Amino acid sequence: MQSLILNRGSAQALAEQASSEGVRKLRQAGLLKVLQGLTSAQEGMAMTQHG
């Protein structure tokens, strides 16, 4: 990831690298919290409507 950033990698390349390193999108992280019972589905969707 550091190399991509330093070499001005494309947004697509950064997204692919992040995904391969296990970085979750905000909505995915929210869904995990819902499944773990830490928040409601309504709250998870409200906090990630633009994510």
PDB file of N, CA, C and O in Angstrom, chain B, residues numbered from 101:
ATOM      1  N   MET B 101       0.823  -1.167   0.000  1.00  0.00           N
ATOM      2  CA  MET B 101       0.000   0.000   0.000  1.00  0.00           C
ATOM      3  C   MET B 101       0.881   1.249   0.000  1.00  0.00           C
ATOM      4  O   MET B 101       0.626   2.197  -0.743  1.00  0.00           O
ATOM      5  N   GLN B 102       1.896   1.241   0.822  1.00  0.00           N
ATOM      6  CA  GLN B 102       2.787   2.393   0.906  1.00  0.00           C
ATOM      7  C   GLN B 102       3.417   2.691  -0.451  1.00  0.00           C
ATOM      8  O   GLN B 102       3.499   3.848  -0.863  1.00  0.00           O
ATOM      9  N   SER B 103       3.856   1.660  -1.132  1.00  0.00           N
ATOM     10  CA  SER B 103       4.483   1.832  -2.441  1.00  0.00           C
ATOM     11  C   SER B 103       3.493   2.437  -3.444  1.00  0.00           C
ATOM     12  O   SER B 103       3.850   3.330  -4.212  1.00  0.00           O
ATOM     13  N   LEU B 104       2.259   1.948  -3.430  1.00  0.00           N
ATOM     14  CA  LEU B 104       1.239   2.496  -4.325  1.00  0.00           C
ATOM     15  C   LEU B 104       1.000   3.974  -4.049  1.00  0.00           C
ATOM     16  O   LEU B 104       0.886   4.776  -4.976  1.00  0.00           O
ATOM     17  N   ILE B 105       0.926   4.325  -2.787  1.00  0.00           N
ATOM     18  CA  ILE B 105       0.687   5.719  -2.417  1.00  0.00           C
ATOM     19  C   ILE B 105       1.860   6.590  -2.864  1.00  0.00           C
ATOM     20  O   ILE B 105       1.666   7.635  -3.484  1.00  0.00           O
ATOM     21  N   LEU B 106       3.057   6.159  -2.551  1.00  0.00           N
ATOM     22  CA  LEU B 106       4.243   6.939  -2.910  1.00  0.00           C
ATOM     23  C   LEU B 106       4.418   7.083  -4.418  1.00  0.00           C
ATOM     24  O   LEU B 106       4.953   8.081  -4.900  1.00  0.00           O
ATOM     25  N   ASN B 107       3.963   6.075  -5.153  1.00  0.00           N
ATOM     26  CA  ASN B 107       4.084   6.100  -6.610  1.00  0.00           C
ATOM     27  C   ASN B 107       2.805   6.576  -7.294  1.00  0.00           C
ATOM     28  O   ASN B 107       2.617   6.389  -8.496  1.00  0.00           O
ATOM     29  N   ARG B 108       1.931   7.196  -6.500  1.00  0.00           N
ATOM     30  CA  ARG B 108       0.679   7.767  -7.018  1.00  0.00           C
ATOM     31  C   ARG B 108      -0.150   6.747  -7.783  1.00  0.00           C
ATOM     32  O   ARG B 108      -0.591   6.998  -8.904  1.00  0.00           O
ATOM     33  N   GLY B 109      -0.356   5.596  -7.159  1.00  0.00           N
ATOM     34  CA  GLY B 109      -1.179   4.558  -7.766  1.00  0.00           C
ATOM     35  C   GLY B 109      -2.605   5.043  -7.957  1.00  0.00           C
ATOM     36  O   GLY B 109      -3.060   5.950  -7.260  1.00  0.00           O
ATOM     37  N   SER B 110      -3.304   4.440  -8.899  1.00  0.00           N
ATOM     38  CA  SER B 110      -4.687   4.821  -9.185  1.00  0.00           C
ATOM     39  C   SER B 110      -5.598   4.442  -8.019  1.00  0.00           C
ATOM     40  O   SER B 110      -5.254   3.608  -7.181  1.00  0.00           O
ATOM     41  N   ALA B 111      -6.751   5.071  -7.992  1.00  0.00           N
ATOM     42  CA  ALA B 111      -7.735   4.754  -6.956  1.00  0.00           C
ATOM     43  C   ALA B 111      -8.132   3.285  -7.028  1.00  0.00           C
ATOM     44  O   ALA B 111      -8.317   2.632  -6.000  1.00  0.00           O
ATOM     45  N   GLN B 112      -8.262   2.772  -8.242  1.00  0.00           N
ATOM     46  CA  GLN B 112      -8.617   1.357  -8.427  1.00  0.00           C
ATOM     47  C   GLN B 112      -7.534   0.446  -7.856  1.00  0.00           C
ATOM     48  O   GLN B 112      -7.842  -0.532  -7.174  1.00  0.00           O
ATOM     49  N   ALA B 113      -6.276   0.758  -8.129  1.00  0.00           N
ATOM     50  CA  ALA B 113      -5.170  -0.052  -7.621  1.00  0.00           C
ATOM     51  C   ALA B 113      -5.125   0.001  -6.096  1.00  0.00           C
ATOM     52  O   ALA B 113      -4.886  -1.017  -5.446  1.00  0.00           O
ATOM     53  N   LEU B 114      -5.353   1.184  -5.526  1.00  0.00           N
ATOM     54  CA  LEU B 114      -5.374   1.314  -4.064  1.00  0.00           C
ATOM     55  C   LEU B 114      -6.512   0.506  -3.462  1.00  0.00           C
ATOM     56  O   LEU B 114      -6.327  -0.167  -2.448  1.00  0.00           O
ATOM     57  N   ALA B 115      -7.696   0.568  -4.081  1.00  0.00           N
ATOM     58  CA  ALA B 115      -8.851  -0.183  -3.580  1.00  0.00           C
ATOM     59  C   ALA B 115      -8.600  -1.681  -3.642  1.00  0.00           C
ATOM     60  O   ALA B 115      -8.936  -2.411  -2.709  1.00  0.00           O
ATOM     61  N   GLU B 116      -8.009  -2.140  -4.737  1.00  0.00           N
ATOM     62  CA  GLU B 116      -7.714  -3.568  -4.879  1.00  0.00           C
ATOM     63  C   GLU B 116      -6.692  -4.026  -3.845  1.00  0.00           C
ATOM     64  O   GLU B 116      -6.836  -5.099  -3.259  1.00  0.00           O
ATOM     65  N   GLN B 117      -5.666  -3.219  -3.620  1.00  0.00           N
ATOM     66  CA  GLN B 117      -4.644  -3.573  -2.631  1.00  0.00           C
ATOM     67  C   GLN B 117      -5.243  -3.594  -1.226  1.00  0.00           C
ATOM     68  O   GLN B 117      -4.972  -4.507  -0.446  1.00  0.00           O
ATOM     69  N   ALA B 118      -6.044  -2.602  -0.908  1.00  0.00           N
ATOM     70  CA  ALA B 118      -6.680  -2.551   0.413  1.00  0.00           C
ATOM     71  C   ALA B 118      -7.545  -3.784   0.629  1.00  0.00           C
ATOM     72  O   ALA B 118      -7.505  -4.402   1.693  1.00  0.00           O
ATOM     73  N   SER B 119      -8.320  -4.133  -0.376  1.00  0.00           N
ATOM     74  CA  SER B 119      -9.177  -5.316  -0.280  1.00  0.00           C
ATOM     75  C   SER B 119      -8.347  -6.576  -0.070  1.00  0.00           C
ATOM     76  O   SER B 119      -8.707  -7.429   0.741  1.00  0.00           O
ATOM     77  N   SER B 120      -7.241  -6.699  -0.795  1.00  0.00           N
ATOM     78  CA  SER B 120      -6.401  -7.893  -0.657  1.00  0.00           C
ATOM     79  C   SER B 120      -5.745  -7.964   0.722  1.00  0.00           C
ATOM     80  O   SER B 120      -5.365  -9.041   1.179  1.00  0.00           O
ATOM     81  N   GLU B 121      -5.613  -6.803   1.385  1.00  0.00           N
ATOM     82  CA  GLU B 121      -5.036  -6.764   2.726  1.00  0.00           C
ATOM     83  C   GLU B 121      -6.100  -6.880   3.819  1.00  0.00           C
ATOM     84  O   GLU B 121      -5.791  -6.775   5.006  1.00  0.00           O
ATOM     85  N   GLY B 122      -7.354  -7.097   3.411  1.00  0.00           N
ATOM     86  CA  GLY B 122      -8.410  -7.320   4.388  1.00  0.00           C
ATOM     87  C   GLY B 122      -9.087  -6.065   4.908  1.00  0.00           C
ATOM     88  O   GLY B 122      -9.845  -6.129   5.875  1.00  0.00           O
ATOM     89  N   VAL B 123      -8.829  -4.925   4.283  1.00  0.00           N
ATOM     90  CA  VAL B 123      -9.483  -3.687   4.700  1.00  0.00           C
ATOM     91  C   VAL B 123     -10.935  -3.740   4.245  1.00  0.00           C
ATOM     92  O   VAL B 123     -11.213  -4.018   3.078  1.00  0.00           O
ATOM     93  N   ARG B 124     -11.854  -3.476   5.154  1.00  0.00           N
ATOM     94  CA  ARG B 124     -13.279  -3.513   4.830  1.00  0.00           C
ATOM     95  C   ARG B 124     -13.790  -2.124   4.465  1.00  0.00           C
ATOM     96  O   ARG B 124     -13.294  -1.114   4.965  1.00  0.00           O
ATOM     97  N   LYS B 125     -14.775  -2.092   3.598  1.00  0.00           N
ATOM     98  CA  LYS B 125     -15.484  -0.853   3.317  1.00  0.00           C
ATOM     99  C   LYS B 125     -16.343  -0.539   4.537  1.00  0.00           C
ATOM    100  O   LYS B 125     -16.676  -1.430   5.319  1.00  0.00           O
ATOM    101  N   LEU B 126     -16.696   0.722   4.692  1.00  0.00           N
ATOM    102  CA  LEU B 126     -17.469   1.154   5.852  1.00  0.00           C
ATOM    103  C   LEU B 126     -18.764   0.367   5.988  1.00  0.00           C
ATOM    104  O   LEU B 126     -19.117  -0.048   7.092  1.00  0.00           O
ATOM    105  N   ARG B 127     -19.470   0.158   4.902  1.00  0.00           N
ATOM    106  CA  ARG B 127     -20.730  -0.584   4.953  1.00  0.00           C
ATOM    107  C   ARG B 127     -20.486  -2.030   5.381  1.00  0.00           C
ATOM    108  O   ARG B 127     -21.280  -2.582   6.144  1.00  0.00           O
ATOM    109  N   GLN B 128     -19.411  -2.653   4.910  1.00  0.00           N
ATOM    110  CA  GLN B 128     -19.089  -4.023   5.298  1.00  0.00           C
ATOM    111  C   GLN B 128     -18.796  -4.099   6.792  1.00  0.00           C
ATOM    112  O   GLN B 128     -19.241  -5.024   7.470  1.00  0.00           O
ATOM    113  N   ALA B 129     -18.051  -3.129   7.300  1.00  0.00           N
ATOM    114  CA  ALA B 129     -17.742  -3.100   8.730  1.00  0.00           C
ATOM    115  C   ALA B 129     -19.016  -2.923   9.543  1.00  0.00           C
ATOM    116  O   ALA B 129     -19.182  -3.541  10.595  1.00  0.00           O
ATOM    117  N   GLY B 130     -19.920  -2.070   9.046  1.00  0.00           N
ATOM    118  CA  GLY B 130     -21.196  -1.856   9.735  1.00  0.00           C
ATOM    119  C   GLY B 130     -22.035  -3.118   9.769  1.00  0.00           C
ATOM    120  O   GLY B 130     -22.643  -3.439  10.790  1.00  0.00           O
ATOM    121  N   LEU B 131     -22.071  -3.838   8.647  1.00  0.00           N
ATOM    122  CA  LEU B 131     -22.838  -5.085   8.590  1.00  0.00           C
ATOM    123  C   LEU B 131     -22.281  -6.106   9.573  1.00  0.00           C
ATOM    124  O   LEU B 131     -23.039  -6.834  10.214  1.00  0.00           O
ATOM    125  N   LEU B 132     -20.980  -6.159   9.690  1.00  0.00           N
ATOM    126  CA  LEU B 132     -20.361  -7.068  10.651  1.00  0.00           C
ATOM    127  C   LEU B 132     -20.806  -6.732  12.072  1.00  0.00           C
ATOM    128  O   LEU B 132     -21.079  -7.631  12.868  1.00  0.00           O
ATOM    129  N   LYS B 133     -20.880  -5.434  12.394  1.00  0.00           N
ATOM    130  CA  LYS B 133     -21.335  -5.008  13.732  1.00  0.00           C
ATOM    131  C   LYS B 133     -22.781  -5.424  13.961  1.00  0.00           C
ATOM    132  O   LYS B 133     -23.150  -5.820  15.067  1.00  0.00           O
ATOM    133  N   VAL B 134     -23.604  -5.332  12.909  1.00  0.00           N
ATOM    134  CA  VAL B 134     -25.004  -5.770  13.013  1.00  0.00           C
ATOM    135  C   VAL B 134     -25.051  -7.264  13.301  1.00  0.00           C
ATOM    136  O   VAL B 134     -25.769  -7.705  14.198  1.00  0.00           O
ATOM    137  N   LEU B 135     -24.285  -8.045  12.538  1.00  0.00           N
ATOM    138  CA  LEU B 135     -24.272  -9.495  12.711  1.00  0.00           C
ATOM    139  C   LEU B 135     -23.748  -9.911  14.081  1.00  0.00           C
ATOM    140  O   LEU B 135     -24.131 -10.955  14.609  1.00  0.00           O
ATOM    141  N   GLN B 136     -22.861  -9.079  14.659  1.00  0.00           N
ATOM    142  CA  GLN B 136     -22.320  -9.367  15.984  1.00  0.00           C
ATOM    143  C   GLN B 136     -23.270  -8.898  17.090  1.00  0.00           C
ATOM    144  O   GLN B 136     -23.016  -9.139  18.271  1.00  0.00           O
ATOM    145  N   GLY B 137     -24.355  -8.235  16.712  1.00  0.00           N
ATOM    146  CA  GLY B 137     -25.319  -7.755  17.694  1.00  0.00           C
ATOM    147  C   GLY B 137     -24.876  -6.483  18.400  1.00  0.00           C
ATOM    148  O   GLY B 137     -25.420  -6.141  19.450  1.00  0.00           O
ATOM    149  N   LEU B 138     -23.893  -5.774  17.841  1.00  0.00           N
ATOM    150  CA  LEU B 138     -23.370  -4.575  18.483  1.00  0.00           C
ATOM    151  C   LEU B 138     -24.144  -3.318  18.109  1.00  0.00           C
ATOM    152  O   LEU B 138     -24.037  -2.291  18.779  1.00  0.00           O
ATOM    153  N   THR B 139     -24.929  -3.404  17.026  1.00  0.00           N
ATOM    154  CA  THR B 139     -25.758  -2.277  16.600  1.00  0.00           C
ATOM    155  C   THR B 139     -26.944  -2.832  15.828  1.00  0.00           C
ATOM    156  O   THR B 139     -26.976  -4.016  15.494  1.00  0.00           O
ATOM    157  N   SER B 140     -27.907  -1.984  15.550  1.00  0.00           N
ATOM    158  CA  SER B 140     -29.081  -2.424  14.786  1.00  0.00           C
ATOM    159  C   SER B 140     -28.825  -2.253  13.291  1.00  0.00           C
ATOM    160  O   SER B 140     -27.948  -1.490  12.887  1.00  0.00           O
ATOM    161  N   ALA B 141     -29.589  -2.963  12.481  1.00  0.00           N
ATOM    162  CA  ALA B 141     -29.472  -2.824  11.034  1.00  0.00           C
ATOM    163  C   ALA B 141     -29.809  -1.393  10.625  1.00  0.00           C
ATOM    164  O   ALA B 141     -29.163  -0.826   9.744  1.00  0.00           O
ATOM    165  N   GLN B 142     -30.815  -0.817  11.261  1.00  0.00           N
ATOM    166  CA  GLN B 142     -31.213   0.558  10.951  1.00  0.00           C
ATOM    167  C   GLN B 142     -30.064   1.532  11.227  1.00  0.00           C
ATOM    168  O   GLN B 142     -29.775   2.402  10.406  1.00  0.00           O
ATOM    169  N   GLU B 143     -29.426   1.387  12.357  1.00  0.00           N
ATOM    170  CA  GLU B 143     -28.304   2.263  12.705  1.00  0.00           C
ATOM    171  C   GLU B 143     -27.126   2.041  11.756  1.00  0.00           C
ATOM    172  O   GLU B 143     -26.493   3.000  11.315  1.00  0.00           O
ATOM    173  N   GLY B 144     -26.838   0.798  11.448  1.00  0.00           N
ATOM    174  CA  GLY B 144     -25.746   0.492  10.534  1.00  0.00           C
ATOM    175  C   GLY B 144     -25.963   1.110   9.167  1.00  0.00           C
ATOM    176  O   GLY B 144     -25.028   1.654   8.579  1.00  0.00           O
ATOM    177  N   MET B 145     -27.174   1.035   8.653  1.00  0.00           N
ATOM    178  CA  MET B 145     -27.487   1.620   7.352  1.00  0.00           C
ATOM    179  C   MET B 145     -27.448   3.139   7.411  1.00  0.00           C
ATOM    180  O   MET B 145     -26.963   3.783   6.481  1.00  0.00           O
ATOM    181  N   ALA B 146     -27.953   3.718   8.495  1.00  0.00           N
ATOM    182  CA  ALA B 146     -27.971   5.168   8.617  1.00  0.00           C
ATOM    183  C   ALA B 146     -26.556   5.747   8.669  1.00  0.00           C
ATOM    184  O   ALA B 146     -26.302   6.816   8.114  1.00  0.00           O
ATOM    185  N   MET B 147     -25.654   5.057   9.321  1.00  0.00           N
ATOM    186  CA  MET B 147     -24.295   5.568   9.454  1.00  0.00           C
ATOM    187  C   MET B 147     -23.437   5.327   8.214  1.00  0.00           C
ATOM    188  O   MET B 147     -22.359   5.906   8.083  1.00  0.00           O
ATOM    189  N   THR B 148     -23.912   4.471   7.301  1.00  0.00           N
ATOM    190  CA  THR B 148     -23.100   4.154   6.112  1.00  0.00           C
ATOM    191  C   THR B 148     -23.842   4.426   4.822  1.00  0.00           C
ATOM    192  O   THR B 148     -23.511   3.837   3.793  1.00  0.00           O
ATOM    193  N   GLN B 149     -24.826   5.291   4.844  1.00  0.00           N
ATOM    194  CA  GLN B 149     -25.617   5.519   3.633  1.00  0.00           C
ATOM    195  C   GLN B 149     -24.801   6.064   2.472  1.00  0.00           C
ATOM    196  O   GLN B 149     -25.194   5.902   1.317  1.00  0.00           O
ATOM    197  N   HIS B 150     -23.675   6.706   2.752  1.00  0.00           N
ATOM    198  CA  HIS B 150     -22.832   7.224   1.679  1.00  0.00           C
ATOM    199  C   HIS B 150     -21.547   6.411   1.540  1.00  0.00           C
ATOM    200  O   HIS B 150     -20.657   6.804   0.786  1.00  0.00           O
ATOM    201  N   GLY B 151     -21.429   5.286   2.248  1.00  0.00           N
ATOM    202  CA  GLY B 151     -20.183   4.531   2.277  1.00  0.00           C
ATOM    203  C   GLY B 151     -20.147   3.333   1.460  1.00  0.00           C
ATOM    204  O   GLY B 151     -19.131   2.639   1.429  1.00  0.00           O
TER     205      GLY B 151
END
